Amino acid sequence: MKELRGLVAAVGFLTRVPVAGGVAPDGADVARGAVWFPLVGAGIGAGVGALAAALHRPLSAWLAVALALAAGTLLTGALHLDALADTADALGARSRERALAIMRDSTIGAFGASAITLDLLIKAAALVALVHDGRVVRYALVAGALSRLVPVLLAAGMPYARAGAGTGEALAGGGGQRAAAAGVLAVAVAVALTGANGAVLAGTALALALLFGLAYRRWLAGVTGDTLGAALELTETAVLVIAVGLVGPR
């Protein structure tokens, strides 16, 4: 029952799908559900990839991908894009305290708007290339799984940067064992679907997790919900770009 609540919490945390019903997941459920984050991410990625693949012939690759990304944004509630924007805006702060305050601000500045625009543009271009290659579903699925692993690893290995409660704090209770299990699940999905390329993509995601961890430790002495979401979003885009490089543009 606890594991089921964890899975429900993972879906509710990462998407806007109303799955909770009469169950009200708490922070402990989210932490327990961290092991399922790659599986939920795989479902999100597969949905975006399948929609792009289905629409590109009656429409066009670019229009199909744009609609698929719009659907994915609605599915996730733009949660990670918002986190990316907040984190990018905070980069202009001159102190740790000011950076944390900026991330609490709901307005989006020039850095944040630029980050979202560039992220979506690069991601769309990569998905268009994968649509033409014919393997957009599997690589979008892998990108979704590996990117959702990164915040789990960061939250398990780093302290929470804020004094009070926050979105990212819930993940911190997942522990190293669940983070390791999530890692095994994400890597297994990547390798099973894309073979040696999946191993390269998994290595890319793990390397990015390490780099983000080092950067966040130096910048904020920990992580927040926004920095975790930004790491997720940038990892997904990076994995898709590397995937295009592996399969070759068409």
Secondary structure by P-SEA (a helix, b strand, c coil): caaaaaaaaaaaaaccccccccccccaaaaaaaccaaaaaaaaaaaaaaaaaaaccccccaaaaaaaaaaaaaaaacaaaaaaaaaaaaacccccaaaaaaaaacccccaaaaaaaaaaaaaaaaaaaaaaaacaaaaaaaaaaaaaaaaaaaaaacccccccccccccccccccaaaaaaaaaaaaaaaaaccaaaaaaaaaaaaaaaaaaaaaaaaacccccaaaaaaaaaaaaaaaaaaaaaaaccc
